[in-house]
Amino acid sequence: MAMDYEIKTQGKFNFIEEGEGEPLVLLHGLFGALSNFSHMIEYFRQYNKVVIPMLPLYDLNILETSVGGLAKFVHKFIEARGYQNIHLLGNSLGGHVALVYLLKHPEAPVKSLILTGSSGLFENGMGETYPKRGDYEYIRKKAELTFYDPKIATKELVDEMFEIVNNRLKVIKIITLAKSAIRHNLGDELKDIQQPTLLIWGRNDTVTPPMVGEEFQKLIPNSELEFIDKCGHAPMMEVPDEFNKILHAFLERLKTQPTA
């Protein structure tokens, strides 16, 4: 379902922006592609302005290639666009980036936070055992482990990952980001997150297992946790209808709550 969305540009920012209403800003993970979010864009553009900034995973200088560097980029992007009343959603590394951004900018115009399979506490990363380049089977297996149903790892998706890990420069950046995520543990800081937070977790997530979702819920004051059965690390791709329903209900409830 690769929808063709126009990629907009402002300064050094490239992004997709579809629909009207309160911005729903989506941050992708390390191997994140726009295709991860196509169901979400289609569904939520009826209610929200759906925004996906292309995170510069491979374009930051090596010192800035970190969760903090990406959070700084998101801050600049949101300032440049002037969005208000944002619902900020992050998957995997994108969730980690969202958290670091909010912790550094408590004044940010963010109304709610949605994390799904987020790193920041613990993850079984692609991590240290990077494959021998050119090992397509290894990459295919890694991709399949992301999901409960291995068929979700389409040839297109595996090809995309394979191309990334066969590019030496990209691999260096990916490993640098993965290590930065592991080092940058947020356990002690999460109590400072002010926003109402929705955690949507795949019950069969092997990258950030269910206990990680439970730990986030314990540590983030105003948070609720929803599990989806038969679902891995990327619920918005694997079970989009269920995911969209849970998220939509959460956003509707927020409308009826008095704002502080």
N, C-alpha and C positions, 0 to 999 in steps of 0.2 A: 504493500500500500504506500508506495513512494509518491506522495502528492508533490506537485511542483509548487512551491511557495516562492514568492519573490524575496530574494535576499536584499534587504535594504542596507544602505551604508550611511553612516554619519561619522565624519572624521575617520578615526582608526577602527571604528566599531562596525561589524557586520552582524545583522540580526534579522530575524523574521518577526513580523508584527501583524497579527490577523485579528479582526473583530474589534468590538468596542466595549467599554465598561472598565471596571477596576482591573488594573494589570495583573495578570497571572504570569509571573516571570519564571521560566524553567531553566535550570542549570543541569547540564548533562555531565556524565562521568568520564572516566579516562578513555574508554573506547566509544564514547557516546557519539551517536550520529543523529541527524534530524529525524531519521526514520523511527528512532526510538519513541518519538513523540507524536507521530502523525495522527494516531487515534485521538490523542488529547486535543491537538489543535482543532481537528474537525468538530469535536464535541463542544469544547469550551469557547470557541470563537462565537458561539451563539449567545454567550452570557458575559464574556470577559474580553479584554484585549489580551490576547495570548502572545507572549514575547519570548523569543529564544535568542539570547546572545550567543554568538559563536565564541566559545572560550579559547583563548590563544594558547592551547596546550603546548604547541610546538614553536611558538613565535616569541616567547619571552626570553630575555637573555638568561643564561644558566643560573645566575644568582637570584633572579626573580621567579625562576621556575619552581614554585612551591605553592602550597595551599594559600599562604599569605599573599603571594604575588597575584594569584587568581582572584582572591577576595578584593584586593586593591583595584583590579581591573573591573570587577562587578560594581564596586563603589563608583568608579569614574563613569561607567556606562549609565548607571541609574541617575547620577547627577546630570550627565549630558542630556539624557532624554527627559528629565524633569518629571518622572512618574511619581504619583502619590498613591497612598492606600494600596500598596503592593501586597499580593499574596505570592510569597517566594517559595518555590518548590525546587528541591534538589534530589537527584538520584545518585547514589554511590559517592564518588568524589565531589559531585556537585552539591550534595547535602553538606558535606564537610566545609566546602567553600562558603555556602550560605551561612552556616553557623559562625565561622570566623569573621565574616563580614558583619553580622549582627552584633557579635561581641565587641568588635572594634568600633562600631558605629551605632551605639544604643539609640541615637537620635534618628536613625534611618527611617524613611517613610514606609515602613513595612508593617502591615496590619496583621498578617498571619504567616506562619512558617509550616511547610509541609515537607517531611523527610521520608524518603523511601529507600531502603537498603543503604543508608548513609554510613560513610566511614566517619572517623572522629573518635571512636572508642576502641574498636577492634575490627580488623578485617583479615581474612585469609587472602592476601593479595596475589596478583600475578607475581608480585614480589621478587624475591631474590633469585628464584630458579628460572631465569629467563631462558626461553627455548633456544636451541641451536637455530640460527636463522635458516629459513628454508624448510623447516619442519611443519608442513601443512597439516598433517594428522594431529600433531600436538596442539596446534592452534585450534583445530576443529574441536578437539576434546575439551579444551579450556573454554571455548565459546559455549559448548553444550552444557558445561557445568554451571553456567550462569543461570540456566533455566531449569524448571522442573521438567518441562517437556522439551527434550533435545531438538525436536523438529523446529522449534522457534529459531534455532541457530541456522538460518537459511544459508545457502551457499553465498549469497550476496553479502551477508553479514560476516561470514568467515573470511571471504575474499578481502573485505574491508580491513579486518584485523590483520590478516596475513600481510597485506600491503604495508600497514603501519610497522609491524615488527621486522619487516625486511628493509626498512629504511633506517640506517644506522643512527642518523641524527634524531629521528623520532623515538627510537628505542631508548636512547640516552635520556631524552626528555621525559618519557613515560616512567622510566625507572627512578629518575630524580623526583618526579611528582609522587610516585608510589611511596618512596622512602620518606618524603616530606610528610605525607599523610600519616604514616606509621609513627613518626617522631612527634607529630603535632597532636598529642592526645588531649582531648578537651574536658575529660572527666570533671576536674575541679571547677571549671568555669561555667558549666551548663546551667547552674542555678541562677545565673544572671540573665538568661534569656527571658524577656518580658512577654513576648508575643504568644497568643494562643497557638498551640502547635499540634499538628496532626501527624502521627506516625503511621505509615501504611507499610506493612511488612509481609513478605512472602513467608509462609510457614516452612517452606522448604529451601529457604535461602542458605546456600553453603558459603557464600562470601562474607556476608554479615549475618550470622545465624540469628534465629528468633530471640535468643537471650540478649543480643545487642539491642534489639528494639525495646525489650523490657527494661534494660539498663537506661536507655535514653528516656523512657517514660518516668523512671524513678528520679532521674536527675534534672529533667526540664520541668519547672514548676507547673505550668499551665498546659499539660500535654495529655493527649489521649492516643491510645494505640489500637489499631485495627489489623488483625491478621487475615490474610487470604490463603485458603488452603490450596494445595497443589500448585504452588507458585514459588518461583525462585527470586533472584536478585533484582529483577526489573519488572515489577508488577504492571507498570503502565504499558509495557510491551506485551507481556504474557497473558494478562487477563484484563485488557483495557476496559471492558464494559463494567466489570466489578469495581475496578480502580476509579473510573470516572464517577460512578454512582456514590462511592464513599466520599470522594473529594467534593462532589457537588453538594451533598447533604451537609458537609462541614461548612462550606462557604455560605450556604443558605442560612444555617444556624447563626453564623457570625453576623449576618445582616440584622437579625432580630435582637442581638445583644446590644445593650447600651454601651457606647464607647466611653472609656474612662476619660 
